[in-house]
Each structure stands twice: as structure tokens, then as C-alpha cells.
Amino acid sequence: ILRFIICICASFISIGNWSLISFIYIKEAQIQIGKSQYLLLAKSVTSLGSDLINTEVNCALDFEKTRTAYTVKIFGFSWENCGKPDDPAVLKTLTLSPDPITVPGDLKASASGNTTVELTAPLAVNVTLEKEVAGFWVKVPCVEEIGSCHYADGCDLLNQLIPPGQDCPEPLHTYGIPCHCPFKAGMYTLPESDFYLPDIDLPYWLTNGHYRVQGVLGAMGKELGCLKITFAVHSNN
């Protein structure tokens, strides 16, 4: 199986009154080129100069280290607040299992969060959804309000899912967690609870795979909170 290693480094080096831009492309058939072999290959390109060679080698090595660490991070469930330190709405804890999430299937989840201000309509929500493809994150476009979409009012979405006047679904109802705006300032806690994920008719590109989703909550042009979640999904279909 042919394996390709590509290092494309654009280096701008000032020598006197001119700048040099170089690109090195390496293709390997059967074995992976190590650092020393790469250095020998790079040195053969004498016209680039020793300074440029070192820059190219370091770029290649940094790229490989970054890609290795990057690949490790995309697997498994993780989450983080991605907003400003003074954002009023933050998530404190979040757990999801199993990993990967199975659809259809059972899901265990727990969460806690806090808001120092009341969250009222309209609440703008900006969602960025990415899928891991060959070690790189690819942005999923917004198609029929699924994917990387902007929602002018998250409160209106909640009203569409759960009509006003109707009790919040379990286990939200049991623990007194609201499912409609406004959300009063304070702490909200969902103990570990069981959910069932039904068989949902989703596009094929939103089934099996590793995903990263970022949601930014805002109102009146001000950011209220930001959450980023990485997770894996496995479909039984």
C-alpha cells in the first residue's frame, strides 16, 4: 500500500533585500522517512540555503507532532466552555455514556450549569458542526436547519419542540428543570439520568463518525456563553 507523506512549508526568509518562498513535496512508496533521512533529502536542495532547510525540517516535524496530538484528541467524549471568562452562562459538569453514542440506543447523561443573568427571548444560537474525515475536521453545512446553522431564537425552537403549556419531558420535569424561556438566573442540575435515542432519519453524513459541535449563545449582540463538545456516534443501521 502506497503511503504518502506531504510536507508543504511556505518559508519567507529575508536575505539582503529579497525574500525566498519555497515549497517541498515528498512522496514515499513503502517506508516512512525519518528525521535524519528527511534532513539528508532536504540538504540536497542546496539552492534553498541552510537556513531554509532547517526551517523546512522543523516545519515538517512540527506538522507531524501537531497531527499526531490532533488525532488523539478527536477520539472519545470531551467538552469545554469556549467563551469569555466573564460569560454569564457556563456549564459546570457534563457526562455522557456510552462512548461512542449508539443510535438507536440507551444514553446516560448528567449535567450542571449556571447562569448569572436571566435568559429571555430572543436567544440567538450559532452552531458550528464538524465531522472528522481522514484526521481533519470538516465543517458540516447547514441543510434544512441541521448542521452549522444560525438560529435567530433558541426559545422559539424550544416552543416548537415542546408546545407551551405542555409539561417538560422526563427527567426534566422530575428535577424541576425548565424547558421554556425564560430561564431564571441560578444553578441547574440534572443528576445521572437514562434516555432513549430513537431511530432518527438523518442524512448519511450525520450517522457514524466523530463529531465536534460548538454552540454560542447570545442576546442583544452580546455573547452569553459558549460550549464545545466532541463525541462519537455509531448507528446500528
Secondary structure, 3 states (H helix, E strand, C coil): CCCCCCCCCCCCEEECCEEECCCCCCCCCCCCCCHHHHHHHHHCCHHHCHHHHHHHHHHHHHHHHHHHHHHHHCCCCEEEECCCCCCCEEEEEEEEECCCEEECEEEEEEEEEEECCCECCCCEEEEEEEEEECCEEEECCCECCECCCEECCHHHHHHHHCCCCCCCCCCCCCCCCCCCCCECCEEEEEEEEEEEECCCCCCHHHCCEEEEEEEEEEECCEEEEEEEEEEEEEECC
